[in-house]
Amino acid sequence: MRQEVEIEFKNMLTKDEFLRMKQAFHIDDDAFSYQENHYFDTPTFSLKEKGAALRIRMKQHTYTLTLKQTIEEGLLETHEPLTTEEAEMLLKGASAFPSEMAALLQSLGVVSNTIRYFGTLATYRAELPYEGGLLVLDHSLYLQTEDYEIEYEATDRVRGKAIFEQLLTTMNIPIRPTKNKIKRFYAKKYEAEEQR
């Protein structure tokens, strides 16, 4: 299990803005890799209430279980690599979470055997170095929804924010309050359930 602090800035894009970004940075379609985020929480959304999120990410045929926790500097991410079989068993609810992750969840007051799989968000992602950080373009698909997003990962919050906002200004893209993917996913899930 490994941990890292992630400092990132996000902004939703229209399809036109996304295409302009691709063009400005000379990003071809084949530069995008495919990944899936499989989201988990308790039926009462205990993790969400604690400002945490749990997912399994499938990327290039590898699986990583990640717990994200909100901290002052950004997000604390705890990663646990999984085999394909371990990931599939967790998605089916047929196996327990790895012991170290279960202990970490317990420290948050969440019993791991109450956690359930809620659904999947698929993303086509392109990444490129930019001004000492990492620029990310995402095209995501989930629950009959399609959205576009730009992210900038930095090592310093103040400098990263300035670089990101300058890029948006240069590209004539308005700054929009942007929820992270799991919050967007759950908002759509609630909406769909309310319409039933």
N, C-alpha and C positions, 0 to 999 in steps of 0.2 A: 504494500500500500504506500502511495506517495502523496504528498500534499504540495500545493502551490497556491499563491495568492494571484488572482487574475484582476487586472485593472483594465476595463474595457468600456468603450463608448459606443452607443448604438443609435441608429436613426433609420426609421422606415423610409422606403423609397417607393415612388410610383414605378410602374413598368418602364415608362419613358426615361425616368432618372436612372434606373438600373441600366438600361441600354446605353445611355450617355456615359455612365461610369465605365462600362465595359469598353466602349470606344476610346474614351480618354486614356485609359490605362492599357490599351491594346490587349485585352483579354479575350481570347478565342473560346468558343464553346468547349473545346477539348481540354481547357485548363480547369474546368469544373469537375470536382470529384463528388461522388454520391455518398451520403451518410444517412443513417436513421437514428433518431433519438426515441427510445422507448421509455415512457414516463411512468413513475410509480408514486403512490401516496397511500395513506390509509383512507377508508371510506369517509372519514370525517375531515380529511385534508389536514392532518396533524402537522405534516412537514411544511406545508404551505403556510400554516398559521405561525410557524416558528421561523419564517423567512428562509426556509431550506427547500431544496429540490433534489430528487433522486432520479437518475436515468441510467439506462444502458445505451451506450453509443456504439453502433456498428459502423465501422469505417475500414475499407480495404480488407474485408474479411476478418477483422479483429474486433473484439468486444471489450469495452471498458465500462465498468460500473463506477459512476461518479456521484458523490454527494456534494452539492453546492450549498455553502452557508454564507449568509450576508455578514460581513464584518466591516469595520470602519474604513479600512483601506480599499475595499472592493469585495471580491468573493473569495472565500477559502474553498478550494476544490480538493477533495480527497478521492483519489483514483485507485481502483482495484482491477487489474486485468482479469478477464474471464476467458475460459475456453468456450468454443461454440456450444458444446453440450451444457455447460454451466449456465450460459446466457439463455438458451432455449428452455431449460428447466425453470429458471426464474420467471421467464415470460409466461410459462404455463401455470405458474404457482405451485409447481411440483417439487420445489426444493427450497431450503433455507438460504438466507443471505450468508456470505462468508463471515466467519466469526469476528474478524476485526471490524468489518463494516457494521455487523449487528451490534457490537459493543459501542461503536460510535453513535449509532441510532439510539441505543438505549440511554446514552449520556444526554441525548436531547429529550428524553422522556417518551420516545417512540418505540413501541415493541415491534420488532422486525416481522414477526409472523402475522401482524395485522396489515401489513403493506400489500397492496394489490397493483397489478398492471392496469394502466388506464388508457393507453393508446400510443400511437406512433406519429411522429412528425418527420417527414423526409426532406432533406436539404441537398441542393446542388450548390457546392461551395468552391469559390476561388480565393486563394490567399496570395498576397505578395508583400514583400518588404516595403515599408514606406516611412520615411523620416524617423528612422530608429525604432519603429514599431512594426506591427503587422496589420495590414489592411485586408479586410475580409468582405467579399460580396456573397450574399446568400439569396437563393431563390428557394422558398420553402413551400411544401404541399402538405396539407393536413385537413381532415374533416371537411371535404369539399371546399377548401379554402386555398388560396395561392397568395403568397406575399413576398415582398422584396425588402432587403435590409442591407445596410452597410455597418460594419463594426470596425473599430480600431482598437487594437490591444497595445498597451504601453507599459513602461516600467515606472513611470512617474505620472501621478494623477494630474497635476497642474499643467505640465508640459503637454501631456497627451491630449487633454481637453482643448488646449489652445490649437494644437495641430489639427485635431479633428474638426473643430468649428471653422478654422480657416479653410480647410478643404471643402466643407459644405458651402461656405460663402463663395469660394472661387467657382464652384460648380453650379452656383445659383440654386441650391437646394435648401428649403427652409428647415430649421431645426424643429423636429417633432418629438413630443414626449413618446418614448418607445419602451414598451414592455418587453421583457425577455421572452424567448420562445415558449417556455413552459407556461407562462402567464397567458400568452396569446392562445396557446393550445387549450388551456382550461377554460378561458373565456368562451371560446367556440363550443367546447363540450357542454358548458352550462347552457348556452344559447340553444343548442340542439336538443338538450334534455327538456328545456322549458317549453319547446314547441311541440313536444310529443303529446 
